[in-house]
Amino acid sequence: MGEVKSKIKKINSMLKSGEITCTKLTEEYIKGINETNSGLNAYVNITADTALETAAAVDKKIKNGEE
C-alpha cells in the first residue's frame, strides 16, 4: 500500500507543478487500457470522452488554484 500512496503523492505533485496535466495523464491511461483490454477484457465500457472532459475540467481548476 505504501508504494501506491507514494505514486499518488508523486502524481499529485506533478499535477500541481504543471509537470503533467490531468488530460495527458488520462490519455496515457486510456492508451494503456486500449492496448491491453482486448486480451484482458477487464473493461466492458470505456468512456474515454467523459474521462477526457473531466480531466480538462480538473486541469482548469488546477490552473485557477482550486483544490
N, C-alpha and C positions, 0 to 999 in steps of 0.2 A: 504494500500500500504506500510505503514511503516513496518509492520510485514514481508512482503515478502522481502523488501530491507534488513532488519535485518538478515533474514535467508540466503540470498545470501551472505552477508558480512561474516557471520559465516562460511559458506561452503568454501568461498574463503580463509579465514584464515586457515581453517583445511587443505585445499589442499596445501597451501604454506608451512605449518609447517610439512607436512607429516603425520598428524594425520589420514588422509584418502587419498586414491588415487582416481583419476578420474575413473579409472577402477572399483574400488569397489563401488563407488557411482552410476555409470552407471548400474552395476549388480543389485544393490538394486532397482533402478527404474524399470529395466526390470522385476525383480521378482514381484514387485507390479503390473505392467501392466499385466503380465501373470496371476496373481492371481485374478484380478478384471475384466479384459476385457471381459471375456465370458458373464458376466452379463450386462456390460455396453455397449459393442460394440462401444467403443469410438475410437478405432484404427482399421483401415481397414488393414493396412500393418505394421507389426512390423519388423524393420530392426535391430535386435539385433546385428548381426555380424558387420554391418557397425558402429553402435554406439560403440561397444567394440573396434574396430580398431581405431576409432577416439579418444576414451578415452585413449588408450595406447599411441597414438602419443602425446596427451596433457600431460600425465604423464612424457613422455620423455623430453618434453620441460620444464616442471616444474623442473625436476631433473637437467637439464642443465642450469637453471636460466633464461630461456627465458620467456618473457611476452606473 
